[in-house]
Amino acid sequence: MVEKFRGLIPPGSIWYRFTREEAVTFLQHTGHYDDMTPQQRRELDSIDLQALPGKTEDIERQISEAGLNIVTLHD
């Protein structure tokens, strides 16, 4: 499950943490995986994604459309 949490920097920001497998799934869904080199794919680990103000709904829609679930750790 993609972890959603409130960040410290900047204050009140929203962050999403993906495991490697979730990151691959999300990047494939958004089309960014194809843009990566073979080396970048091998080195891909967990990723954190910050939602910019006004973009939270769009990011969460993309996560859901990729077939991933979100768990809120701290709201």
Contacts in CASP RR format, 6 or more apart in sequence:
PFRMAT RR
TARGET T0000
AUTHOR 0000-0000-0000
METHOD contacts of the structure
MODEL  1
MVEKFRGLIPPGSIWYRFTREEAVTFLQHTGHYDDMTPQQRRELDSIDLQ
ALPGKTEDIERQISEAGLNIVTLHD
1 68 0 8 1.000
1 69 0 8 1.000
1 70 0 8 1.000
1 71 0 8 1.000
2 16 0 8 1.000
2 17 0 8 1.000
2 18 0 8 1.000
2 22 0 8 1.000
2 26 0 8 1.000
2 63 0 8 1.000
2 68 0 8 1.000
2 69 0 8 1.000
2 70 0 8 1.000
2 71 0 8 1.000
3 16 0 8 1.000
3 17 0 8 1.000
3 70 0 8 1.000
3 71 0 8 1.000
3 73 0 8 1.000
4 14 0 8 1.000
4 15 0 8 1.000
4 16 0 8 1.000
4 70 0 8 1.000
4 71 0 8 1.000
4 72 0 8 1.000
4 73 0 8 1.000
5 14 0 8 1.000
5 15 0 8 1.000
5 17 0 8 1.000
5 72 0 8 1.000
5 73 0 8 1.000
5 74 0 8 1.000
6 12 0 8 1.000
6 13 0 8 1.000
6 14 0 8 1.000
6 15 0 8 1.000
6 74 0 8 1.000
6 75 0 8 1.000
7 13 0 8 1.000
7 14 0 8 1.000
7 15 0 8 1.000
13 50 0 8 1.000
13 51 0 8 1.000
14 50 0 8 1.000
14 51 0 8 1.000
14 56 0 8 1.000
15 48 0 8 1.000
15 49 0 8 1.000
15 50 0 8 1.000
15 51 0 8 1.000
16 48 0 8 1.000
16 49 0 8 1.000
16 50 0 8 1.000
16 51 0 8 1.000
16 59 0 8 1.000
16 63 0 8 1.000
16 70 0 8 1.000
17 46 0 8 1.000
17 47 0 8 1.000
17 48 0 8 1.000
17 49 0 8 1.000
18 26 0 8 1.000
18 46 0 8 1.000
18 47 0 8 1.000
18 48 0 8 1.000
18 49 0 8 1.000
18 68 0 8 1.000
19 46 0 8 1.000
20 44 0 8 1.000
20 45 0 8 1.000
20 46 0 8 1.000
22 68 0 8 1.000
23 44 0 8 1.000
23 45 0 8 1.000
23 46 0 8 1.000
23 47 0 8 1.000
24 33 0 8 1.000
24 41 0 8 1.000
24 44 0 8 1.000
25 66 0 8 1.000
25 67 0 8 1.000
25 68 0 8 1.000
26 62 0 8 1.000
26 63 0 8 1.000
26 66 0 8 1.000
26 68 0 8 1.000
27 33 0 8 1.000
27 36 0 8 1.000
27 44 0 8 1.000
28 34 0 8 1.000
28 66 0 8 1.000
29 62 0 8 1.000
29 65 0 8 1.000
29 66 0 8 1.000
29 67 0 8 1.000
30 62 0 8 1.000
30 66 0 8 1.000
33 41 0 8 1.000
36 44 0 8 1.000
49 59 0 8 1.000
51 59 0 8 1.000
60 70 0 8 1.000
63 70 0 8 1.000
64 70 0 8 1.000
END
